[in-house]
Amino acid sequence: MQLRRQLVSLALPISLVVACACSSDGGGSGSEGVAASGEGLLIVATSEGIYEQPPGDGERSPIIRPEQRSTFVLDPAVSPGGDRLAYIEQPPPRLVDGMYDAGTNLMIADRDGANAPALYTHEQPNQLVRFPRWFDGNTVFAIVQEITTDGGVSRVVYTLQRFDVTTGERQLVLQDVLQFDISPDGRRIVYAKLAPATGETLEIVDIDGRSNSRTLVPVDEMIAPFNTPRFSPDGTRIAFAGADQTQAPPLGRRMSGSVPVSLKATAIDGLPQDIWMVDREGGRPQLVAELKEDLPSLTWDGTGERIFVLGVQAIHEVDVETGGVRQLGPGVFHGQITWAPGD
């Protein structure tokens, strides 16, 4: 599975690890606290740090730059109030009791990157905390990946956990979660579910992780693996990156005006992915934009009219209604992008 490799790769030498595709649109009090307005900034994670930039023309301004060489900062997520930033820090790899450790830590900082204590520090070698999402001003959900051994056989376990920002206490929410998002009203979770026997599916469930669970995109749609599922600001639709394994989807599955940006596959370590949409209540997924990107990261703007996609080729701006695409700037290898409300 592409996403599974994506997570496991951080436990290997990280000279090429920049970030995994993911954006951070918050939850609980509203999608990152973004009102129905187009005013805001893009937050971009690269190998050099976390930056903010206007969605059109403009220079990137640094928010967080690693102080230590071979340290990476990943997965930025803006709090509902817009005043804090959750992100992942991966310190330089080290040997712990003879075991290689490239684990990650969950950090909380002020919006400008100052005052950044670790909310959760990994407790065993190569334990990965990834993809934080704000539920409300005091709660962050994140995926924890651990390598376990059962009967002499090692396997990777992916769990969605809930973290109290004040105490650091964590609680299990869901099993087998590769990527996820929280609806703007804080009531639902959409997630890419790892099903080793059959493949990935896109699921939706109530925030407790148990009630009203159902499959939005089953295996037989053949557009897995899924990457960065994101609720629209009004919570009615879910955009995600997916790989069309049929190579020739029926025209009825395309949204009107969908325009290919490049038909040349740019995948470096996985299948080339496009941008898709599905209603939160279900139905056939529709192809919004054919990008053929390598692990693209996506985020909605505050109005729900545009989706910004960060890939290897470029930063793409996608018109949700027409499927039209324009390139805003150069891409980033496995970077991440998210939307933050304006002042």
C-alpha positions as CSV (number, residue, x, y, z in Angstrom):
1,M,0.0,0.0,0.0
2,Q,1.3,3.4,-0.9
3,L,0.2,5.1,2.3
4,R,1.5,2.3,4.3
5,R,5.0,2.6,2.7
6,Q,4.7,6.3,3.3
7,L,4.4,5.9,7.0
8,V,6.9,3.1,7.4
9,S,9.5,5.0,5.4
10,L,10.0,7.4,8.3
11,A,11.5,4.5,10.4
12,L,14.2,4.1,7.7
13,P,17.1,6.5,7.0
14,I,15.6,9.9,6.4
15,S,17.9,11.6,4.0
16,L,15.0,11.7,1.4
17,V,12.2,12.1,3.9
18,V,10.6,15.5,3.6
19,A,7.0,14.9,4.5
20,C,4.0,12.8,3.6
21,A,1.2,14.3,1.8
22,C,-1.2,15.7,4.2
23,S,-2.9,19.0,5.0
24,S,-4.5,20.2,8.1
25,D,-8.0,21.7,8.1
26,G,-8.8,21.4,11.8
27,G,-12.2,20.4,13.2
28,G,-14.5,20.8,16.1
29,S,-15.2,24.5,16.0
30,G,-14.9,24.7,12.2
31,S,-12.4,23.7,9.6
32,E,-9.3,25.3,11.1
33,G,-11.5,28.0,12.4
34,V,-11.8,29.3,8.8
35,A,-15.0,31.2,8.1
36,A,-16.7,31.3,4.7
37,S,-14.1,33.7,3.4
38,G,-11.3,33.4,0.8
39,E,-9.0,35.5,2.9
40,G,-6.1,33.4,4.3
41,L,-2.6,32.0,3.8
42,L,-1.2,28.7,2.7
43,I,1.1,26.9,5.2
44,V,3.7,24.8,3.4
45,A,6.0,22.2,4.9
46,T,9.3,21.5,3.1
47,S,12.6,19.9,3.9
48,E,13.8,23.3,5.0
49,G,10.9,24.0,7.4
50,I,7.4,25.3,7.7
51,Y,6.5,28.5,5.8
52,E,3.5,30.6,5.1
53,Q,2.7,32.3,1.8
54,P,-0.2,34.1,0.1
55,P,-2.3,31.9,-2.2
56,G,-1.4,34.0,-5.2
57,D,1.8,35.9,-5.8
58,G,4.1,36.5,-2.8
59,E,7.1,35.4,-0.9
60,R,7.2,32.5,1.5
61,S,7.9,33.6,5.1
62,P,9.4,31.1,7.5
63,I,7.4,30.0,10.6
64,I,9.5,27.1,11.9
65,R,13.0,26.2,10.8
66,P,14.7,23.2,12.4
67,E,17.5,24.3,14.7
68,Q,19.4,21.0,14.4
69,R,20.8,19.5,11.3
70,S,18.9,16.4,10.0
71,T,15.8,17.4,11.9
72,F,12.5,17.6,9.9
73,V,9.2,19.4,10.7
74,L,6.1,17.9,9.1
75,D,2.3,17.9,9.0
76,P,1.4,21.5,10.1
77,A,-2.2,22.0,11.4
78,V,-3.7,25.4,12.5
79,S,-5.9,25.4,15.6
80,P,-9.6,26.4,15.3
81,G,-8.9,29.8,16.7
82,G,-6.0,30.3,14.3
83,D,-3.6,31.1,17.2
84,R,-1.6,27.8,17.5
85,L,0.1,25.3,15.3
86,A,0.4,21.6,15.8
87,Y,3.1,19.8,13.8
88,I,5.4,16.8,13.9
89,E,9.1,16.9,14.6
90,Q,11.5,14.2,13.5
91,P,14.8,14.5,15.3
92,P,18.1,13.2,13.8
93,P,18.2,9.4,13.9
94,R,20.1,7.9,16.8
95,L,21.0,4.6,18.5
96,V,19.1,3.7,21.6
97,D,20.3,0.5,23.4
98,G,21.7,-0.7,20.1
99,M,18.5,0.0,18.2
100,Y,18.1,2.5,15.4
101,D,15.5,5.2,16.3
102,A,13.9,7.6,13.8
103,G,10.7,8.3,15.8
104,T,8.7,11.4,15.7
105,N,7.2,13.8,18.3
106,L,4.0,15.8,18.4
107,M,4.6,19.5,18.9
108,I,2.3,22.5,19.8
109,A,3.5,26.0,19.0
110,D,2.2,29.5,18.9
111,R,1.0,30.5,15.4
112,D,4.3,32.3,14.7
113,G,6.3,29.2,15.7
114,A,7.3,30.4,19.1
115,N,6.9,28.5,22.4
116,A,7.0,25.0,20.9
117,P,7.0,22.3,23.6
118,A,6.5,18.6,22.8
119,L,3.0,17.5,23.6
120,Y,3.9,13.9,23.1
121,T,7.4,12.4,22.7
122,H,7.7,8.9,21.2
123,E,8.0,6.3,23.8
124,Q,9.8,3.5,21.9
125,P,12.3,3.4,19.0
126,N,10.7,4.2,15.6
127,Q,7.3,5.0,17.1
128,L,5.8,7.6,14.7
129,V,3.2,10.2,15.5
130,R,1.8,11.7,12.3
131,F,-0.9,13.9,10.7
132,P,-2.3,15.9,13.7
133,R,-5.8,17.4,13.3
134,W,-7.4,19.9,15.7
135,F,-10.7,18.8,17.1
136,D,-11.1,21.9,19.3
137,G,-8.8,24.4,21.0
138,N,-7.7,21.8,23.6
139,T,-7.8,18.5,21.6
140,V,-5.7,17.1,18.8
141,F,-6.2,13.8,17.0
142,A,-3.2,12.1,15.4
143,I,-2.1,8.7,14.0
144,V,0.3,6.7,16.0
145,Q,2.3,4.0,14.2
146,E,4.1,1.3,16.2
147,I,5.9,-1.9,15.3
148,T,4.7,-4.8,17.3
149,T,5.7,-8.5,17.5
150,D,3.2,-11.3,17.9
151,G,4.3,-14.9,17.9
152,G,7.7,-13.9,16.5
153,V,6.1,-12.0,13.6
154,S,6.5,-8.2,13.4
155,R,3.8,-6.0,12.0
156,V,2.9,-2.3,11.9
157,V,-0.1,-1.1,13.8
158,Y,-1.8,2.2,12.9
159,T,-4.1,3.8,15.5
160,L,-6.0,7.1,15.6
161,Q,-5.6,8.6,19.0
162,R,-6.9,11.6,20.8
163,F,-4.5,13.9,22.7
164,D,-5.4,16.4,25.4
165,V,-3.3,19.5,24.7
166,T,-3.2,20.5,28.4
167,T,-2.3,17.2,30.0
168,G,-0.8,15.2,27.1
169,E,-3.2,12.3,27.9
170,R,-4.1,10.2,24.9
171,Q,-7.0,7.8,24.1
172,L,-7.5,5.3,21.4
173,V,-10.2,6.2,18.8
174,L,-9.8,3.9,15.8
175,Q,-7.7,1.1,14.4
176,D,-6.1,0.7,11.0
177,V,-6.2,4.4,10.1
178,L,-3.7,5.7,7.5
179,Q,-5.1,9.2,6.8
180,F,-8.0,11.1,8.2
181,D,-9.9,14.4,8.7
182,I,-12.5,15.7,11.1
183,S,-15.7,17.4,9.9
184,P,-16.0,21.1,10.5
185,D,-18.8,20.5,13.0
186,G,-16.6,18.0,14.9
187,R,-19.1,15.2,14.5
188,R,-17.5,12.9,12.0
189,I,-14.2,11.4,10.9
190,V,-13.4,10.4,7.4
191,Y,-10.4,8.1,7.1
192,A,-8.5,5.8,4.8
193,K,-8.7,2.4,6.3
194,L,-6.1,-0.2,5.9
195,A,-7.6,-3.6,5.1
196,P,-4.7,-6.0,4.6
197,A,-6.9,-8.8,3.1
198,T,-8.7,-6.6,0.5
199,G,-7.1,-3.2,0.2
200,E,-7.8,0.4,1.3
201,T,-11.3,1.9,1.7
202,L,-12.5,5.4,2.5
203,E,-14.7,5.3,5.5
204,I,-16.8,7.7,7.6
205,V,-17.8,7.3,11.2
206,D,-19.0,9.4,14.1
207,I,-16.3,11.2,16.2
208,D,-16.5,8.4,18.9
209,G,-15.0,6.0,16.3
210,R,-17.9,3.5,16.7
211,S,-21.3,4.9,15.7
212,N,-22.7,5.2,12.2
213,S,-19.7,3.7,10.4
214,R,-20.0,3.1,6.6
215,T,-17.9,2.9,3.5
216,L,-17.8,5.9,1.2
217,V,-15.4,4.5,-1.4
218,P,-15.1,0.7,-1.6
219,V,-12.2,-1.3,-3.0
220,D,-14.1,-2.0,-6.2
221,E,-13.9,1.7,-7.2
222,M,-10.2,1.0,-7.9
223,I,-9.0,4.5,-7.0
224,A,-6.9,3.6,-3.9
225,P,-4.6,4.4,-2.3
226,F,-6.2,7.4,-0.7
227,N,-4.3,10.5,0.4
228,T,-5.3,13.5,2.4
229,P,-9.1,13.2,2.6
230,R,-10.4,16.6,3.5
231,F,-13.9,17.8,4.3
232,S,-15.1,21.0,2.5
233,P,-15.6,24.0,4.8
234,D,-19.4,23.4,4.9
235,G,-18.8,19.7,5.6
236,T,-20.9,18.4,2.8
237,R,-18.1,17.0,0.5
238,I,-14.8,15.3,0.9
239,A,-11.9,15.8,-1.5
240,F,-9.1,13.4,-1.6
241,A,-6.1,12.3,-3.7
242,G,-6.5,8.9,-5.3
243,A,-4.9,6.7,-8.0
244,D,-7.2,5.7,-10.8
245,Q,-6.2,2.1,-11.3
246,T,-8.6,1.6,-14.1
247,Q,-6.5,4.1,-16.2
248,A,-9.7,5.0,-18.1
249,P,-12.5,6.0,-15.8
250,P,-16.0,6.3,-17.3
251,L,-16.9,9.9,-18.4
252,G,-19.8,9.9,-16.0
253,R,-17.3,9.9,-13.1
254,R,-15.6,13.1,-14.2
255,M,-16.8,16.5,-13.1
256,S,-17.6,18.9,-15.9
257,G,-14.6,20.8,-17.2
258,S,-11.9,18.5,-15.7
259,V,-8.7,19.5,-17.3
260,P,-5.5,17.4,-17.3
261,V,-2.5,19.4,-16.1
262,S,0.0,16.8,-17.2
263,L,-0.5,13.3,-18.5
264,K,3.1,12.4,-17.7
265,A,3.2,10.3,-14.5
266,T,5.5,11.9,-11.9
267,A,5.3,9.1,-9.4
268,I,8.6,8.4,-7.7
269,D,7.5,5.9,-5.1
270,G,3.9,5.3,-5.7
271,L,1.0,5.5,-8.2
272,P,0.3,8.9,-9.8
273,Q,-2.7,10.5,-8.1
274,D,-5.5,12.8,-9.1
275,I,-8.0,14.9,-7.1
276,W,-11.4,13.3,-6.4
277,M,-14.6,14.3,-4.6
278,V,-17.3,12.3,-2.9
279,D,-20.4,13.4,-1.0
280,R,-20.3,12.8,2.7
281,E,-23.5,10.8,2.4
282,G,-22.0,8.6,-0.2
283,G,-22.4,8.1,-4.0
284,R,-19.9,7.6,-6.8
285,P,-16.7,9.6,-6.5
286,Q,-16.0,12.1,-9.2
287,L,-12.7,13.1,-10.7
288,V,-12.1,16.8,-10.1
289,A,-8.6,17.4,-11.6
290,E,-6.3,15.0,-13.3
291,L,-2.8,15.9,-12.0
292,K,-0.8,12.7,-12.0
293,E,1.1,13.8,-9.0
294,D,3.3,11.9,-6.6
295,L,1.7,11.8,-3.1
296,P,-0.1,15.2,-3.5
297,S,-1.2,17.1,-0.5
298,L,-4.4,19.1,-0.7
299,T,-6.4,21.7,1.3
300,W,-9.6,23.7,0.7
301,D,-9.7,27.5,0.9
302,G,-12.1,29.1,3.3
303,T,-14.9,29.4,0.7
304,G,-15.0,25.9,-0.6
305,E,-14.6,27.2,-4.1
306,R,-10.9,26.3,-4.5
307,I,-8.6,23.4,-3.6
308,F,-4.9,23.9,-3.4
309,V,-2.7,20.9,-4.2
310,L,1.0,20.6,-3.4
311,G,2.8,18.0,-5.5
312,V,6.2,17.4,-7.0
313,Q,5.3,19.3,-10.2
314,A,3.8,22.4,-8.7
315,I,1.4,24.1,-6.3
316,H,-1.9,23.7,-8.2
317,E,-5.0,25.8,-7.7
318,V,-8.1,23.8,-8.6
319,D,-11.5,25.4,-9.3
320,V,-13.9,23.0,-7.7
321,E,-16.9,23.9,-9.9
322,T,-15.2,23.7,-13.3
323,G,-12.2,21.5,-12.6
324,G,-9.9,24.1,-14.1
325,V,-6.3,24.1,-12.9
326,R,-3.6,26.7,-12.8
327,Q,-0.1,26.4,-11.4
328,L,0.9,28.9,-8.7
329,G,4.5,28.0,-8.2
330,P,7.1,25.2,-8.0
331,G,6.3,21.9,-6.3
332,V,7.9,20.2,-3.3
333,F,9.0,16.6,-3.0
334,H,6.5,15.1,-0.5
335,G,5.7,18.4,1.1
336,Q,2.4,19.3,2.8
337,I,0.0,22.2,2.4
338,T,-2.8,23.6,4.6
339,W,-5.0,26.7,4.8
340,A,-4.8,29.2,7.6
341,P,-7.4,32.0,8.2
342,G,-6.3,35.6,7.5
343,D,-5.9,38.2,10.1
